[in-house]
């Protein structure tokens, strides 16, 4: 079963910019003796001139466990959970002028084909749902 929470439309319609403040990673929230690492990057889109893709993940050093990314070409937002620890994934997508949307999944992954004007700044963040364990915000994306 999958649940999604979308707030971007309401934020865009109201003209307000939402800011989500996350706590620093707290390994005890998920598993004792596990250190979660935040990793992310932004790079030029191969298919969208002027666009930039952006990616965020949480991992334990043995591969990404929770991931979220924005692909400028086609304006796709995708999330993936590669761990079976009983937790879902919560991801945030922030687009300049549209605010921040929250996406929650309880499956291995999902993606959404979105639509924004070109040239908007994009940032992403991924968390383990039900905990305060989150990646840093990663910016540098561009629609």
trRosetta pair geometry for C-beta under 8 A, 3 or more apart (Angstrom, degrees):
i j d omega theta_ij theta_ji phi_ij phi_ji
1 106 5.9 5 83 74 70 128
1 107 7.7 -169 70 -55 24 97
2 105 5.3 -18 -144 -140 97 77
2 106 5.9 -166 -108 43 47 77
2 107 5.0 -39 -81 -9 104 118
2 110 6.4 107 -152 -63 149 143
3 88 7.9 -6 44 -155 98 166
3 104 5.3 -14 94 94 93 106
3 105 7.2 180 54 -108 55 31
3 106 6.4 45 15 -4 87 108
4 103 5.7 -21 -143 -143 87 73
4 104 6.3 175 -115 51 32 66
4 105 7.1 13 -81 -75 77 72
4 110 7.6 -114 -80 109 118 162
5 102 4.8 -10 90 92 111 101
5 103 6.8 -167 52 -105 66 25
5 104 5.4 40 6 8 100 107
6 9 6.4 44 135 5 109 100
6 101 5.4 -9 -146 -155 65 115
6 102 7.5 -161 -99 59 25 59
6 103 7.3 26 -82 -86 70 72
7 10 5.5 -61 -165 45 61 111
7 11 5.7 60 140 -24 86 108
7 18 6.6 -2 126 8 132 165
7 99 7.0 -92 117 120 95 128
7 100 7.0 12 80 96 117 61
7 101 5.3 176 51 -122 71 57
7 102 5.8 40 5 16 114 89
8 11 5.7 -60 -146 40 31 110
8 12 6.0 30 158 -20 69 108
8 93 7.4 -27 -67 84 132 102
8 95 7.2 40 -138 31 127 113
8 98 5.5 18 -166 155 101 107
8 99 5.9 173 -130 75 59 97
8 100 7.3 -121 -88 113 79 15
8 101 3.7 -34 -41 -68 103 113
9 12 5.8 -55 -144 37 28 109
9 13 6.2 25 158 -17 64 110
10 13 5.9 -57 -144 39 28 109
10 14 6.2 18 160 -12 64 112
11 14 6.1 -64 -145 42 26 103
11 16 5.8 -98 -153 77 72 80
11 17 6.9 69 180 -118 116 28
11 18 5.1 -85 -112 -11 136 109
11 98 6.5 88 96 163 109 52
11 99 3.0 -71 141 37 148 165
11 100 7.0 108 -46 38 173 49
11 101 7.7 -136 19 -70 131 68
12 15 7.7 32 177 -70 30 35
12 97 7.7 46 -121 135 89 69
12 98 4.7 -14 -83 -140 107 73
12 99 6.3 -132 -53 15 61 108
16 99 6.7 45 100 -86 65 129
17 97 8.0 -61 -91 -110 107 15
17 99 5.1 -169 -137 -95 48 75
17 100 7.8 72 -178 -10 67 84
18 99 4.4 60 19 -165 89 111
18 100 4.6 -110 85 38 102 95
19 100 6.9 108 -105 -4 22 138
20 92 5.4 -131 54 -124 154 153
20 94 7.7 -145 23 -69 105 117
20 100 5.2 -137 -11 125 108 160
20 102 7.3 128 -85 -76 151 104
20 125 7.4 -153 90 53 125 144
22 125 6.5 -174 -9 164 149 148
22 127 6.6 -152 -135 -80 139 128
22 132 7.3 153 -175 -167 79 72
22 134 4.2 -52 170 56 146 161
22 137 7.9 153 25 -48 120 88
23 26 6.5 -7 122 -20 123 114
23 132 3.9 -9 59 -179 134 118
23 134 6.8 120 61 19 60 112
24 132 7.9 31 63 140 40 108
24 134 8.0 -124 -152 53 14 87
25 36 4.7 -143 -168 77 138 114
25 38 6.5 -157 -39 -41 132 104
25 58 7.4 153 -109 -131 127 116
25 132 7.8 160 -135 116 25 75
25 133 4.9 43 -143 -142 73 73
25 134 6.4 -141 -80 49 69 45
25 135 7.8 29 -67 -87 112 28
26 29 4.7 80 95 -18 100 110
26 131 7.0 -150 67 171 99 102
26 132 5.0 35 21 79 124 105
26 133 5.6 -117 49 -73 63 78
27 30 6.6 -74 -166 43 46 93
27 31 7.0 -54 174 69 82 61
27 32 7.5 87 130 -134 98 27
27 33 7.6 -147 144 53 132 8
27 34 5.1 -174 -163 80 111 66
27 35 5.6 -52 -84 -100 145 38
27 36 5.6 177 -93 -1 81 90
27 133 7.0 85 -86 -103 32 126
28 32 6.2 25 -122 -98 68 66
29 128 7.1 151 110 79 119 127
29 131 3.6 117 149 -152 133 115
29 132 5.6 -173 -70 37 156 74
29 133 5.0 -160 63 -28 132 104
30 34 6.4 -69 88 70 106 135
30 36 7.2 79 31 -51 140 129
30 85 6.6 28 -171 147 104 151
30 87 6.6 -58 -123 -22 101 153
30 128 5.6 0 -81 118 127 168
30 131 5.6 -22 -59 -86 84 167
30 133 5.7 -33 -25 0 117 157
31 34 4.2 51 80 1 106 133
31 85 7.1 -94 -46 -146 116 136
34 60 5.8 -54 -166 -118 99 124
35 60 6.7 118 71 -142 59 73
35 61 7.5 33 80 -17 99 116
36 58 5.1 -7 -173 -171 113 105
36 59 7.3 136 -155 67 65 21
36 60 6.4 -50 -102 -84 51 68
36 128 7.9 -109 -111 -19 157 127
36 133 5.5 81 31 -166 166 121
37 58 7.0 148 71 -157 44 53
37 59 5.4 -31 60 68 96 73
37 60 7.0 145 10 -107 93 18
37 61 6.2 87 0 -57 137 74
38 56 7.5 -24 -165 -165 87 90
38 57 7.6 152 -155 83 44 49
38 58 6.3 -24 -96 -100 57 68
38 134 7.7 29 -96 123 120 52
38 135 4.0 134 -135 -145 97 69
38 136 4.6 104 153 -3 150 84
39 56 7.6 149 86 -158 48 45
39 57 5.0 -19 66 63 93 96
39 58 7.8 162 23 -90 78 22
39 59 6.4 -13 12 20 124 110
39 64 7.5 -109 59 -97 125 99
39 135 7.2 -77 35 -136 40 121
40 54 7.1 24 177 178 111 80
40 55 5.5 -175 -147 97 74 62
40 56 4.1 -13 -94 -103 127 59
40 57 6.5 162 -75 15 71 66
40 124 7.3 -176 -140 76 138 96
40 135 6.3 103 -40 166 119 136
40 136 6.7 -129 16 69 128 92
40 138 3.2 -111 135 -76 150 152
41 54 7.5 -157 102 -144 39 55
41 55 5.7 2 53 53 70 101
41 138 6.9 -31 -8 -167 14 138
41 140 7.8 -55 171 69 42 144
42 52 5.3 33 176 159 106 119
42 53 6.7 173 -151 88 59 49
42 54 4.4 -16 -101 -101 90 81
42 55 7.5 176 -80 18 44 70
42 138 6.7 175 -45 159 91 100
42 139 6.9 -30 -47 115 143 38
42 140 2.9 -159 22 101 165 122
42 141 5.6 -137 -125 -60 115 57
43 52 6.7 174 87 -158 24 82
43 53 5.7 -12 60 57 77 95
44 51 7.6 104 -165 86 57 55
44 52 5.8 -54 -104 -106 38 76
44 53 7.8 26 111 16 12 82
45 48 3.9 -4 106 47 149 92
45 49 7.8 -104 77 -46 104 16
45 51 3.8 -4 13 93 143 101
45 52 6.0 -134 -24 -93 86 19
45 53 5.3 117 -86 -31 78 89
45 71 7.1 109 -121 -172 110 65
45 72 4.0 -96 -63 53 147 123
45 73 5.3 157 -179 -32 131 92
46 73 7.4 -50 65 -24 67 141
47 51 7.9 -23 79 58 60 133
47 72 7.9 175 70 83 77 89
47 73 3.8 30 83 -92 111 155
48 51 3.1 4 108 24 119 141
48 72 4.1 -141 66 116 149 107
48 73 4.0 -160 -37 -75 107 73
48 74 7.9 -129 -64 -1 126 54
50 118 6.9 51 100 180 131 115
50 119 6.9 -31 150 -84 127 75
50 142 6.7 -94 147 117 70 131
51 72 2.7 153 169 152 125 148
51 73 6.3 159 81 -52 158 60
51 118 7.6 -88 -75 -143 90 89
51 142 5.6 -161 -143 92 42 84
51 143 6.4 -47 -121 158 95 19
52 72 5.9 100 45 -48 23 140
52 122 7.5 -175 79 45 88 108
52 140 5.9 -98 137 143 144 73
52 141 5.1 -163 97 -140 91 37
52 142 4.2 64 24 24 97 90
53 69 6.7 15 178 179 100 107
53 70 6.3 -177 -151 92 59 63
53 71 5.2 -3 -116 -117 109 51
53 72 5.5 -112 -66 -7 63 90
53 141 6.4 -26 177 -120 15 94
54 69 6.7 -179 93 -150 47 67
54 70 5.1 14 51 47 87 102
54 122 5.6 -173 18 104 135 102
54 123 6.7 -87 136 -122 162 31
54 124 5.4 160 113 9 109 109
54 138 5.6 172 179 117 106 101
54 139 6.7 -46 -133 -166 150 18
54 140 5.6 145 -99 72 112 78
54 141 3.1 -85 -13 -57 124 110
55 67 7.1 -18 -168 -165 95 97
55 68 7.4 164 -153 89 52 48
55 69 4.2 -8 -106 -105 77 104
55 70 7.8 -147 -68 28 48 59
55 124 7.0 -27 -132 64 12 139
55 138 6.7 -35 78 99 38 154
56 67 7.3 159 87 -152 52 51
56 68 5.2 -6 59 60 95 91
56 69 7.2 179 22 -77 60 59
56 91 7.8 152 70 -140 119 100
56 124 4.6 -155 0 107 119 98
56 125 5.6 -90 140 -114 174 26
56 126 4.8 170 107 0 108 98
56 135 4.5 157 174 97 109 154
56 136 7.4 -145 -137 70 115 59
56 137 7.6 -57 -96 -147 145 26
56 138 4.5 -179 -79 16 96 123
57 64 4.2 -56 -167 -135 144 116
57 65 7.6 126 -180 42 96 53
57 66 6.4 154 -156 85 63 56
57 67 4.5 -13 -102 -102 97 76
57 68 7.5 175 -78 22 55 59
57 126 6.4 2 -110 47 29 143
57 135 6.3 117 77 -85 17 145
58 64 7.4 100 67 -155 38 72
58 65 5.9 -54 96 62 82 96
58 66 4.4 11 45 53 104 107
58 67 8.0 -143 27 -65 62 47
58 126 6.0 -135 -11 98 97 107
58 127 7.6 75 -30 -120 143 25
58 128 6.7 -92 77 -41 163 92
58 133 6.8 91 -146 146 155 102
58 134 7.4 -118 -70 -164 130 22
58 135 5.1 -133 -62 -61 83 92
59 62 7.1 -162 174 48 103 47
59 63 6.1 -152 -145 102 126 28
59 64 4.7 -80 -74 -106 119 42
59 65 5.3 145 -110 1 58 84
59 66 7.8 -158 -64 32 56 65
60 63 8.0 0 49 51 78 56
60 65 6.5 48 -7 -25 91 132
63 82 6.8 -86 132 109 112 146
64 67 5.0 45 156 -62 136 113
64 80 7.9 63 119 89 119 110
64 82 6.2 87 100 28 72 135
65 81 7.1 7 158 -158 63 62
65 82 5.4 -124 -136 65 39 87
65 83 4.2 22 -161 -36 104 126
66 80 7.7 170 -152 90 35 56
66 81 5.6 -2 -108 -112 70 74
66 82 7.6 -142 -60 26 34 75
66 83 7.0 -48 -51 16 77 119
66 89 5.3 168 -142 -119 105 109
66 126 5.0 176 135 146 103 126
66 127 7.4 -72 146 99 153 11
66 128 6.0 -133 -51 -76 159 72
66 135 7.7 -156 94 -33 108 110
67 79 6.7 163 92 -155 61 49
67 80 4.6 -2 59 56 107 93
67 81 7.8 -168 26 -74 71 35
67 82 7.4 37 -1 -8 108 106
67 126 6.3 -103 -152 -75 10 172
68 77 7.4 -1 -173 -177 92 87
68 78 7.1 174 -150 91 50 50
68 79 4.8 -10 -102 -103 81 82
68 80 7.8 -178 -74 21 42 63
68 89 7.7 167 -60 163 101 125
68 91 3.8 146 -94 -137 147 136
68 92 7.8 97 119 41 168 44
68 93 7.5 -138 166 -68 128 85
68 103 7.8 145 -125 62 127 124
68 124 5.0 -158 112 173 110 126
68 125 7.2 12 60 85 142 20
68 126 4.1 170 1 -73 113 110
69 77 7.4 178 92 -150 43 50
69 78 5.5 -9 59 59 86 91
69 79 7.9 169 19 -80 61 43
69 124 6.5 -176 -110 55 26 175
70 75 7.6 -18 -170 -154 94 55
70 76 7.2 161 -156 86 47 52
70 77 5.3 -18 -102 -102 75 74
70 93 6.4 119 -74 -133 119 110
70 122 5.0 -114 95 153 164 143
70 124 5.6 -176 -15 -50 103 127
70 141 5.0 52 75 -152 129 157
71 74 6.6 8 105 59 106 94
71 75 7.5 179 85 -124 65 11
71 76 4.3 2 51 57 107 100
71 77 7.9 -162 21 -74 71 29
71 78 7.1 27 -7 1 108 110
72 75 6.8 -7 -160 -82 33 56
72 122 7.8 -171 -87 19 84 149
72 141 6.9 -176 -67 -169 96 88
72 142 6.3 15 -106 83 131 60
72 143 6.1 166 -138 -139 85 28
73 76 7.7 -10 82 7 60 101
74 113 6.2 -60 161 -137 101 96
75 113 6.9 88 86 -169 77 56
75 114 4.6 -98 136 75 109 80
75 115 5.9 135 72 -93 150 31
75 116 5.7 165 -132 22 149 89
75 143 6.0 18 -100 -139 110 96
76 111 5.7 2 -174 -179 106 117
76 112 7.0 154 -155 78 59 45
76 113 5.7 -29 -99 -101 76 59
76 114 7.2 155 -102 18 22 81
77 91 7.9 169 167 117 112 134
77 93 5.2 -35 -127 -85 146 153
77 103 7.2 169 129 -28 128 156
77 111 6.7 168 87 -155 46 66
77 112 5.0 -9 58 57 94 97
77 114 5.9 37 -5 -11 105 126
77 124 7.8 168 -141 -103 100 123
78 109 7.0 16 179 -177 92 107
78 110 7.2 -168 -147 98 61 42
78 111 3.9 -18 -102 -103 86 99
78 112 7.6 -176 -77 20 48 60
79 89 5.6 170 166 115 126 139
79 91 4.8 -150 -98 -9 129 150
79 103 6.1 -172 -23 109 146 131
79 105 5.9 164 95 9 133 136
79 109 6.0 -173 98 -143 59 67
79 110 5.8 6 54 53 94 76
79 111 7.4 177 20 -81 59 55
79 126 7.1 153 -132 -116 100 114
80 89 7.8 101 91 -40 17 174
80 108 6.7 1 -154 155 71 69
80 109 3.9 -3 -108 -101 69 118
81 88 7.1 -114 -57 -162 161 42
81 89 4.5 -153 -66 -40 115 126
81 105 6.9 -162 -10 91 120 111
81 107 7.6 151 38 101 115 37
81 108 5.7 -129 63 -144 81 40
81 109 6.5 -167 20 -65 63 66
82 108 7.4 60 -88 -157 44 91
83 87 7.7 4 97 55 114 95
85 128 7.9 -25 77 -150 133 127
87 128 4.9 21 139 -178 150 96
87 129 5.6 167 177 58 88 75
87 130 5.7 -137 -134 45 96 116
87 131 6.7 -19 -134 -8 146 114
88 104 6.0 53 128 -179 137 85
88 105 5.8 -174 -170 91 106 44
88 106 4.2 -59 -98 -92 120 65
88 128 8.0 132 78 -172 42 53
88 129 3.8 -12 75 39 87 144
88 130 7.0 97 37 -9 85 105
89 104 7.2 170 88 -149 52 48
89 105 5.2 -3 56 56 96 91
89 126 6.6 -24 -169 -165 104 100
89 127 7.3 139 -165 76 56 52
89 128 7.0 -52 -109 -119 54 40
89 129 5.8 -50 -4 -21 2 104
90 102 6.6 -14 -170 -169 95 98
90 103 7.2 157 -157 82 47 51
90 104 5.0 -10 -104 -102 77 81
90 126 7.5 144 83 -162 50 51
90 127 4.4 -23 70 67 98 103
90 128 7.4 17 23 103 90 10
90 129 4.2 120 -30 -88 99 82
91 102 7.5 151 80 -157 43 50
91 103 4.8 -16 62 62 92 101
91 104 7.9 178 21 -77 64 38
91 124 6.8 -9 -176 -168 103 97
91 125 6.9 165 -157 86 59 52
91 126 4.8 -17 -106 -107 88 73
91 127 7.2 -177 -80 22 40 71
92 100 5.5 -3 -171 -174 106 111
92 101 7.1 157 -153 78 55 47
92 102 5.8 -23 -99 -101 74 64
92 103 7.6 -175 -78 20 26 78
92 124 6.7 157 84 -155 64 49
92 125 4.4 4 50 54 110 98
92 126 7.7 -151 22 -71 70 35
92 127 7.7 47 -13 -6 97 106
92 137 7.8 -51 83 -109 125 90
93 100 6.9 159 81 -153 41 61
93 101 5.0 -11 59 56 94 97
93 103 6.9 40 -5 -10 106 115
93 122 7.2 -23 -168 -161 85 96
93 123 7.8 155 -158 82 40 51
93 124 5.7 -10 -104 -104 63 82
94 99 7.1 -88 -138 149 73 31
94 100 4.3 -24 -95 -97 86 86
94 101 7.8 -178 -79 19 40 63
94 122 7.0 150 83 -156 60 47
94 123 4.4 -7 58 58 111 95
94 124 7.4 -163 21 -74 76 36
94 125 7.9 37 -8 1 107 100
94 137 7.6 -1 18 -149 135 120
95 98 4.2 5 83 48 105 120
95 99 7.4 6 55 53 72 35
95 101 8.0 13 6 0 100 103
95 116 5.5 -118 -175 -112 150 156
95 120 5.3 41 -178 133 90 134
95 121 7.5 157 -155 83 45 51
95 122 5.5 -8 -103 -103 71 78
95 143 6.8 47 -145 -45 114 125
96 120 4.3 -165 56 -167 97 86
96 121 4.1 77 -35 44 128 84
96 122 7.4 -92 -5 -59 85 45
97 117 7.8 -22 78 43 148 117
97 120 5.9 -99 29 -127 112 122
98 101 8.0 -21 130 -32 108 101
98 116 6.6 -91 -26 -119 151 117
98 120 7.3 37 -1 -176 109 156
103 110 7.6 -148 173 78 126 121
103 112 7.5 -143 -108 -7 142 136
104 129 5.8 91 -144 -106 99 138
105 109 7.1 64 128 -130 163 16
105 110 5.2 -176 -99 7 144 122
106 129 7.7 -79 -83 54 75 156
107 110 6.5 85 67 -45 117 100
116 120 5.4 -81 150 32 129 142
116 143 4.5 -94 89 -125 117 160
117 120 6.0 98 75 -33 80 113
117 143 6.8 95 89 100 42 142
118 143 5.6 -149 -130 112 34 91
119 142 6.4 -15 -140 -175 30 106
119 143 6.4 -39 29 68 24 86
120 142 6.9 158 74 -153 38 60
120 143 4.4 22 45 16 89 122
121 139 6.7 6 176 -165 107 109
121 141 7.0 104 -175 77 50 65
121 142 6.2 -32 -104 -98 42 72
122 139 7.3 160 94 -147 42 64
122 141 3.1 -61 77 97 104 117
122 142 6.2 -160 12 -68 97 20
122 143 6.2 116 -42 -45 120 76
123 137 5.2 17 171 179 126 104
123 138 6.4 166 -156 83 75 39
123 139 4.0 -32 -96 -92 100 77
123 140 7.9 84 -96 16 71 51
123 141 6.5 -175 -68 29 31 108
124 137 7.4 157 80 -154 27 61
124 138 5.7 -19 61 60 77 92
124 141 7.0 61 -14 -14 97 146
125 134 6.0 21 168 178 109 115
125 135 5.6 -168 -156 72 66 91
125 136 7.1 -109 -118 121 96 26
125 137 4.8 -45 -70 -98 113 62
125 138 7.1 153 -79 13 59 71
126 134 6.9 170 94 -153 38 71
126 135 5.0 41 52 10 77 121
127 131 7.1 -165 170 73 97 80
127 132 7.9 -61 -155 -167 123 21
127 133 6.4 139 -158 91 76 55
127 134 3.8 -31 -96 -99 95 88
127 135 7.2 -128 -70 11 53 69
128 131 4.6 4 90 44 103 123
128 133 4.6 11 29 74 114 111
128 134 7.6 -136 16 -74 65 50
135 138 7.1 -28 134 -20 124 104
138 141 7.9 76 118 -24 83 102
